[in-house]
């Protein structure tokens, strides 16, 4: 096996593969990345047995086909290389890897590629096609709200819900819930699955620079996401996602519009002065202003700040966990946001103001905290 490849291209693919690999693996071969060269097509593969990622790149200067499992530390060795061509040659007998360039070379021990697990097969129960930017938006706008709960694994990912009317992406950790809906995406039939957080993060890193279509194929246990140069196959989370629409309050007479970035800055300033154990921040809504307050009696510290708003409803004070509120305000992208709620004991809705509702609809739900 012998070929020439630009150093940055090789490093980028190795680093992407490294995101799949676990720090500890049950199979030693999973500490490596599979390289397979056939003709001018070089394939990279990494797996943790739950998630498998494959990427392909064209290499014009090929002298000999072959395959090898390379150690993950190869990426570390290439980090400081400037852009230059690298020649990789691998012994078919010993799997010894030699990387050479104009002024030097390095040698690494490779491993038998036959030990590497094969790409899992997905029996086609359903298939859909999504534009890469749409899938990227669906993941980006919801993944931050997913949980890490061993007792409720169905919450540890993003719920994909496809109908003939829209595509919906939902994530929740039971304290906050985010629903991102695309009315412009219509899929025949009704299908759904729960994508774990790790493959969702991997997809997001790939989709950020893609513009084509993503072919999604899934059954009851696995899903495959295929792009021209990438394929990701992962185990899905089994179980039933909670009925998310039923927990979203419908009757919310109290509504306030305010500047998102200004509110976010104030919450970040005031929140450190509140109780460290709970992260409680109190927000008072009145006719033309929002008052943000935090207090920690144990350390005799407090903070208060006011910003302008447009408010319809009764004067009201509600408590939120500051970290959750910061998460939501950070991940919404409009200049203004709207709060909608009925009373301080029920969940509040946070909505972006100015979204094109025919294209996308974002809704965030945040559970309140008790105010003593």
RASUL-V338200 format. One record per residue. N is the residue number from 1. PHI is phi in radians with two decimals (none if undefined). Layout:
[[N,PHI] [N,PHI]]
//
This chain:
[[1,none] [2,-2.69] [3,-2.77] [4,-2.08] [5,-2.56] [6,-1.07] [7,-1.08] [8,-1.20] [9,-1.16] [10,-1.10] [11,-1.11] [12,-1.04] [13,-1.23] [14,-1.15] [15,-1.17] [16,-1.10] [17,-1.10] [18,-1.08] [19,-1.23] [20,-1.39] [21,-1.31] [22,-1.46] [23,-1.22] [24,-2.26] [25,-2.16] [26,-1.29] [27,-1.90] [28,-0.99] [29,-1.12] [30,-1.30] [31,-1.40] [32,-2.19] [33,-2.02] [34,-1.44] [35,-1.99] [36,-2.29] [37,-1.98] [38,-2.33] [39,1.11] [40,-1.75] [41,-1.77] [42,-1.81] [43,-1.93] [44,-1.90] [45,-2.52] [46,-2.40] [47,-2.66] [48,-2.10] [49,1.35] [50,-1.67] [51,-2.26] [52,-2.23] [53,-2.09] [54,-2.19] [55,-2.29] [56,-2.26] [57,-2.54] [58,-1.51] [59,-2.10] [60,-1.28] [61,-1.70] [62,-1.98] [63,-1.87] [64,-2.76] [65,-1.26] [66,2.73] [67,-2.65] [68,-2.82] [69,-1.73] [70,-1.75] [71,-1.20] [72,-1.10] [73,-1.21] [74,-1.05] [75,-1.12] [76,-1.09] [77,-1.19] [78,-1.69] [79,-1.05] [80,-1.64] [81,-1.33] [82,-1.29] [83,-1.09] [84,-2.90] [85,-1.28] [86,-2.06] [87,-1.85] [88,-1.88] [89,-2.27] [90,-2.25] [91,-1.28] [92,-1.25] [93,-1.64] [94,-1.77] [95,1.07] [96,-1.27] [97,-1.82] [98,-2.11] [99,-1.95] [100,-2.19] [101,-2.51] [102,-1.04] [103,-2.02] [104,-3.10] [105,-2.75] [106,-2.38] [107,-2.20] [108,-2.28] [109,-1.48] [110,-1.69] [111,-2.35] [112,-1.09] [113,-1.19] [114,-1.16] [115,-1.37] [116,-1.31] [117,-1.15] [118,-1.40] [119,-1.16] [120,-1.06] [121,-1.69] [122,-1.99] [123,-1.33] [124,-1.33] [125,-1.60] [126,-2.65] [127,-2.51] [128,-2.46] [129,-2.21] [130,-2.24] [131,-1.17] [132,-0.96] [133,-1.07] [134,-1.16] [135,-1.10] [136,-1.09] [137,-1.12] [138,-1.06] [139,-1.27] [140,-1.08] [141,-1.40] [142,-2.25] [143,-1.05] [144,-1.16] [145,-1.63] [146,-1.29] [147,-1.73] [148,-2.36] [149,-2.11] [150,-1.18] [151,-1.39] [152,-2.26] [153,-1.08] [154,-1.13] [155,-1.54] [156,-1.60] [157,-2.98] [158,-1.95] [159,-1.53] [160,-1.69] [161,-2.22] [162,-1.93] [163,-2.33] [164,-1.24] [165,-1.75] [166,-2.95] [167,-1.92] [168,-2.18] [169,-2.09] [170,-2.34] [171,-2.50] [172,-2.71] [173,-2.03] [174,1.39] [175,-1.76] [176,-2.34] [177,-2.42] [178,-2.20] [179,-2.09] [180,-1.99] [181,-2.06] [182,-2.05] [183,-1.16] [184,-1.43] [185,-1.92] [186,-2.11] [187,-2.09] [188,-1.18] [189,1.42] [190,-2.19] [191,-2.45] [192,-2.70] [193,-2.81] [194,-1.97] [195,-1.60] [196,-1.08] [197,-1.13] [198,-1.11] [199,-1.10] [200,-1.10] [201,-1.13] [202,-1.10] [203,-1.05] [204,-1.07] [205,-1.19] [206,-1.43] [207,-1.18] [208,-1.02] [209,-2.02] [210,-1.98] [211,-2.22] [212,-1.42] [213,-1.62] [214,-1.95] [215,-1.54] [216,-1.91] [217,-2.15] [218,-2.64] [219,-2.22] [220,-1.29] [221,-2.14] [222,-2.34] [223,-2.42] [224,-2.21] [225,-2.05] [226,-2.06] [227,-2.11] [228,-0.94] [229,-2.01] [230,-2.42] [231,-2.40] [232,-2.12] [233,-2.08] [234,-2.50] [235,-1.37] [236,-1.49] [237,-1.45] [238,-1.54] [239,2.31] [240,-1.83] [241,-1.23] [242,-0.99] [243,-1.26] [244,-1.14] [245,-1.15] [246,-1.28] [247,-1.63] [248,-1.47] [249,-1.13] [250,-1.69] [251,-1.78] [252,-2.28] [253,-1.25] [254,-1.62] [255,-2.36] [256,-2.40] [257,-1.97] [258,-2.66] [259,-1.26] [260,-1.13] [261,-1.18] [262,-1.15] [263,-1.10] [264,-1.05] [265,-1.10] [266,-1.15] [267,-1.05] [268,-1.13] [269,-1.31] [270,-1.47] [271,-0.97] [272,-1.08] [273,-1.54] [274,-1.53] [275,-1.13] [276,-1.13] [277,-1.19] [278,-1.86] [279,1.18] [280,-1.18] [281,-2.26] [282,-1.82] [283,-2.20] [284,-1.91] [285,-1.83] [286,-2.43] [287,-0.91] [288,-2.36] [289,-2.66] [290,-1.93] [291,-1.93] [292,-1.87] [293,-2.34] [294,-2.57] [295,-2.64] [296,-2.21] [297,-1.15] [298,-1.10] [299,-1.97] [300,0.90] [301,-2.30] [302,-2.79] [303,-2.66] [304,-2.60] [305,-2.67] [306,-2.11] [307,-2.35] [308,-1.33] [309,-2.74] [310,-2.03] [311,-2.20] [312,-2.16] [313,2.48] [314,-1.40] [315,-1.08] [316,-2.65] [317,-2.16] [318,-2.39] [319,-1.89] [320,-2.35] [321,-1.33] [322,-1.06] [323,-1.09] [324,-1.22] [325,-1.13] [326,-1.11] [327,-0.98] [328,-1.17] [329,-1.12] [330,-1.20] [331,-1.65] [332,-1.46] [333,-2.18] [334,-1.54] [335,-1.17] [336,-2.04] [337,-2.23] [338,-2.09] [339,-1.76] [340,-2.28] [341,-2.79] [342,-1.80] [343,-2.71] [344,-1.14] [345,-1.67] [346,-1.97] [347,-1.04] [348,-1.82] [349,-1.78] [350,-2.14] [351,-2.19] [352,-1.26] [353,-1.76] [354,1.83] [355,-1.17] [356,-1.39] [357,-1.14] [358,-1.32] [359,-1.81] [360,-2.58] [361,-2.40] [362,-1.93] [363,-2.41] [364,-2.08] [365,-1.99] [366,-2.28] [367,-1.30] [368,-1.44] [369,-1.98] [370,-1.22] [371,-1.85] [372,-1.34]]
//
